[in-house]
Every structure is written in structure tokens, then in C-alpha cells.
Amino acid sequence: MLHVHSAVAYIADDDFLKNDIRVNPNLDSLGALGDIGWYCIRAILWAHDYELPNTVTAFGNPEYNDSGVILSCGASLNWKTDGKVATFCCSFLSNLCMDIIALRIKGNFRVHDFVIPFNEKVGSFYAVDNSKWAERAVGCGPEPGVFKIATDMPQETLMIQEFGRLVVGIRSGEPRENKWPIISRKTQLVIDAVVASIKNGFIPVKVVY
């Protein structure tokens, strides 16, 4: 991918902002970054086949609560090769949004509900290629195609099913799968780099695996 942007946000109510574990420095000190920022970063890594960026640079002026927990922040991720770059933002203070857009030279795709779907029985995404201005730039085309993937089970059921499959494999003596531990560790490394960038004046922080 040449450029990827992901955003997850929702407006948290007063009770959430005062009492939820996600805004308590003794329970989840990373706030929005550790909660919905995880999904943003995971989506970016997925789009890059889980190749880690070379550096991460946090955006300036993140928002905090009175206890110093992040309520809103973002960052850019940069790779050494092919001019690849990604950005994300996550916030407890903005209208509900769960978007990812991936851009290539000849096409792009986007998803508007990549965390919690609008319809748990259908996964939808939009894709288009070879887009051009219409004559005299009075329009553009083609319009993005809408692709809908039906599923018989919601994602939460599929998650438990996958967890159960892994447990059965371990109990049966099968070799341990490393897929999910590797993906989780890479996601956490990027989150840690965002935190380090914020704490050090929003400088680029190298991601070391």
C-alpha cells in the first residue's frame, strides 16, 4: 500500500469520561490510544501485511483528561521503502467513526465500519480503480463499487470459535501457532512508539522488533 489512513472515534458520555476503566490511569493509562487506537494500528499493519514501520511520529497536541489519560491522539507511520506512509487518529471526543482507506497508484478501497459493523451479517467495502476526471472536470468516475460479504456468524462468535480452535490444538499436542502473538506484539510495539514520541516532544521514534 502507498498510503493508509485509519480513524476510530466516538463521543464518550460524562459517565464514561469520569468512571470507565479506559480513562483511569491506574487501570488503562493509555486511554483512547490503548483502546480504539489499537484497532487503528492493527488495521494499518494488516494493510501492510504486518510489516512494521521504520519510525512513528505522534501528532502534536493530544488531548488528556485531568488525570493525564489520553482522550484523543494520532500519529504517522513511515516505512523506508516505496514511499509508504500511514496515519491514524483515535478519539473519545469525536462523532462515531470506524474508517480505513487504502490508496494505491491505480486504485483505492475503504471500509466505514471495520471495528463494529453496521450489520453483523454483512461486511461491506468500497473499491475503485483507474479513476479519472470527467471532461472539463465537471465530475469524475467510475463510481466506487460496493462489495458485500455475507457471514452466518457475527465477528464475536468467530473470535470465540478461533480461540476454541487454538485451545483444542494446544491440548491435542499440536505445535503452538505464533500468528496472533506476533500480530499482537507488533501492534503493541507501534503503540509504545507513539507513547515514546509524545513523551519526547513528538519526535520520530524508531520501531524495533
Salt bridges, closest charged atoms under 4 A:
ASP20 OD1 - ARG22 NH1 2.87
ASP35 OD2 - ARG22 NE 3.10
GLU51 OE1 - LYS84 NZ 2.73
ASP99 OD2 - HIS112 ND1 3.28
GLU135 OE2 - ARG136 NH1 3.66
GLU162 OE2 - ARG165 NH2 2.87
GLU177 OE2 - ARG165 NH1 2.82
